[in-house]
Amino acid sequence: MEGGLLGFLEKNSIYIVLFIVLVVWIGIFLFLINTDKRLKAIEKELGKPYSGKKEN
């Protein structure tokens, strides 16, 4: 095996890009889950869920 892992990644740099994109998507997904949990806690604390309609 000439070059080993480093040689493989130099010839197939698309895998590095795919790994970075995967990490970014996982980060976005975890951020959204965390935000949803916080929003649900705030809604529970207020006692009424957000309906999406404006009150006049």
C-alpha contacts under 8 A as a table, 3 or more apart, distances in Angstrom:
res1	aa1	res2	aa2	distance
1	M	4	G	5.68
2	E	7	G	7.18
3	G	6	L	5.96
3	G	7	G	4.32
3	G	8	F	7.12
4	G	7	G	5.43
4	G	8	F	6.35
5	L	8	F	5.04
5	L	9	L	6.20
6	L	9	L	5.21
6	L	10	E	6.16
7	G	10	E	5.10
7	G	11	K	6.32
8	F	11	K	5.32
8	F	12	N	6.02
9	L	12	N	4.93
9	L	13	S	5.32
9	L	15	Y	7.18
9	L	16	I	7.22
10	E	13	S	5.59
12	N	15	Y	6.16
12	N	16	I	7.94
13	S	16	I	5.30
13	S	17	V	6.70
14	I	17	V	5.06
14	I	18	L	6.11
15	Y	18	L	4.98
15	Y	19	F	6.04
16	I	19	F	5.12
16	I	20	I	6.27
17	V	20	I	5.19
17	V	21	V	6.18
18	L	21	V	5.10
18	L	22	L	6.06
19	F	22	L	5.04
19	F	23	V	6.23
20	I	23	V	5.12
20	I	24	V	6.25
21	V	24	V	5.08
21	V	25	W	6.21
22	L	25	W	5.17
22	L	26	I	6.16
23	V	26	I	5.14
23	V	27	G	6.16
24	V	27	G	5.04
24	V	28	I	6.27
25	W	28	I	5.07
25	W	29	F	6.10
26	I	29	F	5.03
26	I	30	L	6.13
27	G	30	L	5.19
27	G	31	F	6.07
28	I	31	F	5.03
28	I	32	L	6.20
29	F	32	L	5.22
29	F	33	I	6.30
30	L	33	I	5.09
30	L	34	N	6.14
31	F	34	N	5.14
31	F	35	T	6.12
32	L	35	T	5.03
32	L	36	D	6.05
33	I	36	D	5.10
33	I	37	K	6.29
34	N	37	K	5.18
34	N	38	R	6.33
35	T	38	R	5.14
35	T	39	L	6.09
36	D	39	L	5.05
36	D	40	K	6.12
37	K	40	K	5.18
37	K	41	A	6.25
38	R	41	A	5.07
38	R	42	I	6.27
39	L	42	I	5.09
39	L	43	E	6.14
40	K	43	E	5.02
40	K	44	K	6.09
41	A	44	K	5.10
41	A	45	E	6.13
42	I	45	E	4.98
42	I	46	L	6.20
43	E	46	L	5.14
43	E	47	G	6.10
43	E	48	K	5.91
43	E	49	P	5.22
43	E	50	Y	7.05
44	K	47	G	5.00
44	K	48	K	6.65
44	K	49	P	7.15
46	L	49	P	7.93
50	Y	53	K	7.97
